[in-house]
């Protein structure tokens, strides 16, 4: 995994959270009280986020 600084991390998580809020299917099992941001963070932590970061 590419090491992201805090600004890049916020951008990637925000982009995926927006996709999830617009109806994209989650790639991990969401918990009942999980927000879109928490769900995007969990996807990133489990290395299943469908975004490619080029440096």
C-alpha positions in Angstrom: 0.0 0.0 0.0 1.2 3.5 -0.8 1.9 5.7 2.3 -0.5 8.6 2.2 -0.1 11.9 4.0 -3.1 13.2 6.0 -4.4 15.4 3.2 -4.3 12.5 0.6 -5.9 10.2 3.1 -8.7 12.6 3.7 -9.2 13.1 0.0 -9.3 9.3 -0.8 -11.7 8.5 2.1 -13.9 11.5 1.2 -14.1 10.4 -2.4 -15.1 6.8 -1.5 -17.6 8.0 1.2 -19.3 10.1 -1.5 -19.5 7.1 -3.8 -21.1 5.1 -1.0 -23.6 7.9 -0.1 -24.6 7.9 -3.8 -25.4 4.2 -3.7 -22.2 2.4 -4.5 -22.1 -1.1 -3.0 -19.9 -1.5 0.1 -17.0 -3.9 -0.3 -16.9 -4.8 3.4 -19.8 -5.8 5.7 -21.1 -2.6 7.3 -22.1 -2.4 11.0 -25.6 -1.0 11.8 -24.4 2.4 13.1 -21.5 2.9 10.7 -21.3 6.2 8.7 -20.1 6.4 5.1 -16.8 7.8 6.3 -16.3 5.0 8.8 -17.2 2.5 6.1 -14.7 4.0 3.6 -12.0 3.9 6.3 -12.8 0.3 7.0 -12.5 -0.5 3.2 -9.1 1.3 3.2 -7.9 -0.6 6.3 -8.9 -3.9 4.8 -7.2 -3.0 1.4 -10.4 -3.5 -0.7 -11.0 0.1 -1.7 -11.6 0.3 -5.4 -9.6 3.5 -5.9 -6.1 3.7 -7.4 -3.7 6.3 -6.0 -0.9 7.4 -8.4 2.1 9.2 -7.0 
